[in-house]
Amino acid sequence: MFKTILAAALALLMVSCAPAPPPPIVSAAGPDVAACTAKGGAVRPVCRMQRPACVIAYADAGKSCSDKSDCQGRCLYQGEAPSDPAAPVTGQCQATSDPCGCFTTVVKGQVGPGMCVD
């Protein structure tokens, strides 16, 4: 009886140490190239991981702005931060929809938060 229990315990122990099968490989679907092209964009690698994304060039790139509502994309502050954070500033509309890089936004005519997207 003892040998049977010992054999069962040993078998259970060995089964619990067996390697698990690897998880299935899931393919990450990239952007829809046709839909991207229809919007005037191009699929290209972005950010540090170089993942494909639909990048659209904005028609108002470089236009003076005081808020995101003035632009197709973000309103970005260029230059050094003003000594008075409440001072009114203007920015420039972002050139493309590429989300990567470090930038500071302009929100309601004032320097907004700075951020880096990777």
DAURRA-V69201 format. One line per field, one symbol per residue. phi: phi as a letter, one per 30 degrees, with the letter a starting at -180 (. if undefined). psi: psi as a letter, one per 40 degrees, with the letter a starting at -180 (. if undefined). burial: 1 if it has 24 or more other C-alpha atoms within 12 Angstrom, else 0. A space follows every 50 residues. Layout:
phi->???
psi->???
burial->???
This chain:
phi->.dddddddddddddddcddddddddcdddddddddddddicbdbdbiddh ddbdccdddceiddbbaeddbdcdccdcjddddcdcddbbbbdddbdedc jcabccbhibdcdcabcb
psi->dddddddddddddddeeiiiiiiihhhhhaihddddddeeahhihiadef ihihhhhhdeheihieideeidbihhhhaihidheeihiiaihidiehei ahihihhfeihaiiihh.
burial->00000000000000000000000000000000000000000110000000 00111100000111111101111111110000000000111111011110 001111101111000000
